[in-house]
Amino acid sequence: MNILIINGPNLNLLGKREPEIYGYETLKDINKMIATEASKLDVNTDFFQSNHEGAIIDRIHEAMGVIDAIIINPGAYTHYSYAIRDAISSVNIPTIEVHLSDIHSREEFRKVSVIKDVCVKQISGLGPKGYINALNDLAESLKG
């Protein structure tokens, strides 16, 4: 089983960027945590981060026929990237949207996700544990 983890803009700055909101773990720390859990589940993981919308779309397209599921934290693209939404919809790969912070209790513009409806689930506000929950959910659904 192959799961792609995509992180969008500014997530490369985790641990430094607004730690009171996003925590002190770096993206490298979170990826290591995911990889450790994935090995327990006998899941292969591929990690990708970009600050560029087109690069994220290209990586989603490249996943067709190779990747069984996607975990995506689209960052700010959550709120307005219909292009990423269309890419997820087009590849027909089960996808879970993850957010470190609770987007529903933040600024008004952050409460709207244009990505959510093409994902099987949205996990928000659990910090790095949200990625682990998504990984477990996808592994269970793909094995079952």
C-alpha positions in Angstrom: 0.0 0.0 0.0 1.4 3.4 -1.0 0.2 6.6 0.6 1.3 10.1 -0.6 1.5 12.9 2.0 1.3 16.3 0.5 2.0 19.5 2.4 1.3 22.9 0.9 2.6 26.4 1.3 4.4 27.6 4.4 4.3 24.1 6.0 8.1 23.9 5.4 8.3 26.6 8.2 6.6 24.5 10.8 8.2 24.8 14.2 9.1 28.4 13.5 5.9 29.8 12.0 3.3 30.8 14.7 4.1 27.9 17.0 1.3 28.9 19.3 -1.1 27.9 16.5 0.8 25.2 14.6 3.1 23.7 17.3 6.8 23.3 17.7 7.2 20.2 15.6 9.0 20.7 12.3 7.7 19.2 9.1 10.7 16.8 9.3 9.5 15.7 12.8 6.0 15.2 11.6 7.1 13.2 8.5 9.3 11.0 10.8 6.3 10.4 13.0 4.2 9.4 10.0 6.9 7.1 8.6 7.2 5.3 12.0 3.5 4.7 12.2 3.4 3.7 8.5 6.0 1.0 9.0 3.9 -0.5 11.8 1.0 -0.6 9.3 3.2 -2.0 6.4 2.5 1.1 4.4 4.9 2.9 2.1 4.9 6.6 2.3 6.0 9.3 -0.1 6.4 12.9 1.2 6.0 16.0 -0.8 5.9 19.7 0.1 5.6 22.7 -2.1 4.8 26.3 -1.9 3.6 26.2 -5.5 0.1 25.3 -6.5 1.1 23.9 -9.9 3.7 21.6 -8.3 1.1 20.2 -6.0 -1.3 19.6 -8.9 1.5 17.9 -10.9 2.3 15.6 -7.9 -1.3 14.7 -7.6 -1.5 13.8 -11.3 1.7 11.7 -11.0 0.1 9.7 -8.3 -2.4 8.1 -10.7 -1.8 4.4 -10.9 1.0 4.5 -8.4 -0.5 5.7 -5.2 -3.4 4.1 -3.3 -4.3 7.1 -1.1 -3.4 10.7 -0.4 -3.2 12.7 2.8 -3.1 16.5 2.0 -2.6 19.6 4.1 -3.2 22.2 1.4 -2.4 25.1 3.7 -3.9 28.3 2.5 -4.9 26.7 -0.8 -7.6 25.0 1.2 -9.7 28.1 1.0 -9.5 28.9 -2.7 -7.7 26.4 -4.9 -10.3 25.0 -7.2 -7.4 23.7 -9.3 -6.2 21.4 -6.5 -9.8 20.4 -5.8 -10.2 19.5 -9.5 -6.9 17.5 -9.4 -8.0 15.5 -6.4 -11.4 14.9 -8.1 -9.7 13.9 -11.4 -7.4 11.2 -10.1 -10.0 9.3 -8.2 -7.6 8.4 -5.3 -9.1 8.4 -1.8 -7.8 11.5 -0.1 -8.0 12.9 3.4 -7.6 16.6 4.1 -5.6 17.4 7.3 -5.1 20.6 9.2 -2.9 21.1 12.2 -5.1 23.9 13.7 -8.9 23.9 14.0 -9.8 25.8 10.9 -13.4 26.0 12.0 -12.5 28.1 15.1 -10.2 30.6 13.3 -10.7 33.5 11.0 -13.8 33.5 8.8 -11.9 32.9 5.6 -10.2 29.8 7.1 -13.5 28.1 7.9 -14.2 27.4 4.2 -12.6 24.5 2.5 -13.1 24.1 -1.3 -11.1 20.9 -1.0 -13.3 19.1 1.6 -16.1 17.9 -0.7 -13.7 15.8 -2.9 -12.0 14.2 0.1 -13.3 11.2 2.0 -12.7 13.0 5.3 -11.4 16.2 6.8 -9.4 16.1 10.0 -8.8 19.5 11.7 -7.3 20.7 15.0 -5.5 17.6 16.2 -2.0 18.8 15.5 0.4 16.2 14.1 -1.9 13.4 15.4 -4.3 14.4 12.6 -1.9 12.9 10.0 -1.6 9.7 12.1 -5.4 9.4 12.3 -5.6 9.9 8.5 -2.9 7.3 7.9 -4.7 4.8 10.1 -8.1 5.5 8.5 -6.8 5.1 5.0 -4.8 2.0 5.8 -7.9 0.4 7.4 -10.2 1.3 4.6 -7.8 0.1 1.9 -7.1 -3.2 3.6 -10.8 -3.8 4.4 
